[in-house]
Amino acid sequence: MKEIRTRIAPSPTGMMHLGTARTAIYCWAYARHFVGGKFLLRIEDTDQERSTQEAVDVIINGMKWLELDYDEGPIYQMDRLNRYKEVVDMMLEKGLAYKCYATKEELEALREEQMAKKIKPRYDGRWRPENCVGRPIPEGITPVIRFRNPDTGTVTWNDMVYGPISFENTELDDLVIMRGDGIPTYNFAVVVDDIDMKVSHVVRGADHINNTPRQINLYKALGAEVPEFAHLPLINGPDNRKLSKRNGDASVMDYEKKGYLPEALVNYLARLGWGHGNDEKFTKAQLAEWFD
Ligand code: GLU
């Protein structure tokens, strides 16, 4: 059997969300369930405007408080910019990606035109090599790098939680994988990292289901094995809306401040979406044993 490797990959842009903690608990339990399973912590800090050291500390302290021990990491994406660049260069060379010089204004105009025609706004491939033969490269524009998404076919995966999910490639456009400043976008960095870190099971919030077909296309283009995906329904507040600062109490460390025991929080969160018969209280060792 192949090695089980899971990871939690939070973006350090605020408090540690209860949903992140629950995902981490499931990733931890799944890795610990198998002999030799590994659990990794990766900090997705490429959003330079919103990422803070304080938020990184909150995540690391939160993991410590909940006793979710990880085997590798924290790995910071901002430490891996050279690696993303290396993969981008390879993709450019192989024709898997291309430089796009479209300006913000141009893309905005395209979007408005498509909206007026009542078609779904999407990039039209104007800088795909075959579409710009002989067109001069505009001066003073730093290009972004786009992935050449397949034009036809269906992307399907068997989600470990949601079952089979499919998207048509005609619904996807050519994703920006690297911005002009050399910083990769989430969908690209996450794939390069999960390949390099040999992640076998990607467990994360269901808000990422729409990203998954794009990521699977990237795995395939890079000739990598596609991992298993398990998407978790988001945790909602009492009014059935997504749990947030304003709706319920979404911050892990606030529970510490209120005097909750970490064992109680782990126990409660584990049961939000999973269960072992009617067992209401269990140890972390039992959770690891039961969680499959
Ligand atoms: N940084 C992403 C998030 O916090 C990670 C998603 C993923 O696990 O792929 O939502």
Boltz pocket constraint, residues with backbone or C-beta under 6 A from the ligand:
constraints:
  - pocket:
      binder: B
      contacts: [[A, 7], [A, 8], [A, 9], [A, 10], [A, 11], [A, 44], [A, 190], [A, 203], [A, 204], [A, 205], [A, 208]]
      max_distance: 6.0
